[in-house]
């Protein structure tokens, strides 16, 4: 598996303070849910992100691959 964009939707609106826990992925709150999006490096990274969702006790609503050019904005 090579780098690929993913979008995870979790129930509830989580704050930006959780962003560092998702390894540079972007958090966007939308109508009672949070969309976590960004590039996943490989299968192990995807599993780590999913484990983080579970560790935080969040309910995963959906997991969707996105286009390869769907990358989060990075701080300089």
N, C-alpha and C positions, 0 to 999 in steps of 0.2 A: 504494500500500500504506500503510495506517495502522498505528499501533501494534498489535502482536500479541504474545502470549506464545509463547515457544518453549522447548523442552527438547532439549538436545543431550546425547547419551550418548557418552562417550569411554572407550576401554579404558584401564585403569589408574587408580589412585587418586592424583590430584594434590592437593597441599597448598594450604592457604588462601593461601599467599604468591602464588599465581597469580591469585587473585580480582581484583586491580586490573587485570589484563590483559584481563579480560572485561567491562569497563565497567559495573560495578555488578551484574552477574548473580550469582546464588547458586550455590555449589558444594556438592554433597552426594555423599559417597562411599558407594557401595552395592556390596558384594560384588565387589570387583575392578574396578569401573568408577566413573567420576565423572559425575554428572548436573549439567550447567550449565543453569540455568533463569533466565528473566527476560523482560523486555519488550524487543522489538526495534522500534526507531522506524520503520524503513523498509527497503527492499530493500538499499540501500547499507550500512546497519548490519548486516544479516544477512550480507552478503558479507564484511564486516570481521571479524565473529565467526568465520566459517568460515576465513578466511585466518589468523586467530590460531591456530586449531586446527592448521592445516597448518604454520605457522611454528614451533610448539612440537614438531612431530613426533609429534602425538597421532593415534591411530587413531579416526576417527569411526565409531561403531557405528550411531547413528540420529539423526535430526533430526525432531522432531515439533512441530506447532503445538499450543498449549494454549489453554484458555479465555481470553477477554480479561481476566478479572479475576485471572489468575495472574501476580502481580507479586512481585518479590523484596522482602524487607524491607530498608529503607534505614536507614542510621545517621543520627541527627539532625545 
